[in-house]
Amino acid sequence: MSIGEPNDLTAAAARALEEAGGAGAPPATAWAPGRCTLVGEHVDYAGGQVLCIAVDRGIAAAVRPSPTARYLAASGGAAVTRLDARPAGDIGDRVLAPVVALRNRGLLVPTIEVGVAATLPAGAGLASSAALIIAVTTAILRMLGETMTARELAAVALSAERDVVGVPCGPLDQRAVIDAPAAGALLLDCRSGGETSLRWPWAGVILAGCDTGVQHDVGGVEYRRRREETESGLEALGVTSCQELRAAAIDSAPLDARITRRLQHVMGETRRAADAAEALKRGDVDVLGGLMSASHRSLRDLHEVSTPALDAVVSAALDVPGCAGARMVGAGFGGAVVALVTSTGATACRTAMAAACGGGRTFELRPSPGLALLAPDVVRG
């Protein structure tokens, strides 16, 4: 990512606002990065560990007070106006959800107009919803001259997505987008809330991505079902976190086979995340890549959230010289694949992945600072 990209993107958000709402007061702007999980998928709601990075693609928001009683949300050439910030089933739901969440915390947020621009693909498993909500929330706080701690901002953003919009998400995305270090990864412990920052040790290793074109729905029926199945299994075994699970206890419990598979996934995945963090510390790209590939197999076979397109793209990436590992990213049921690959092998890897799914959109990802570092005037302490 060039240093100028966030500025260019915030300028694009301001243009989207002016094109939809006309000239007005200079807007407050903010940019938030997306999130890419390296290892640790579908364990945040089970109290597991997740190794992730913020990425150098994101979403920008431009916010100004509305001159009328109507809210405005403009993005990608589309716009909606409303009299209420609460969800109405249109593109304004996530854009305006921070208004409700901030008011619930006692802030006096006026009726606003919002323009949005993005380089982060939507529905690809890269936390576009969290990035959008965090960007809008930060721009509103900047407009009001208010500040929050990183934890407070993460709580507001999580409440906006979970409580206002109604997506049953865990805390992973918000924490990763806000807390990621300047040039590295974050190991999040979703049981204790603790986090460890890790340096990205390679100048010549990146993530090549391919969006299969099938948008996943993190709030959809199948996602909810996986979460319910996992949580029911944890309850049946009398534990509150997948970090407490043991294979012998799972195997001996009178559980439905489907529940057993879900528990086997979250138990293995949280351990893989810890092992992946150690591989990152050592700079062992082959071990990290192997753990990423093992994560995909577990998501495919045990949690059953992959698709034929995702599997084909993973296989294609692994056949390319220089690719150490590949996996689906995000909640699954569509979305994107990321591959850990040398910079010299990235083009060939992107070409192979795109061909495997009939021409999917490809991109490259590198670690980005989290919002706490990008917006020190808003995120305090």
Disulfide bonds with the S-S distance in Angstrom:
none
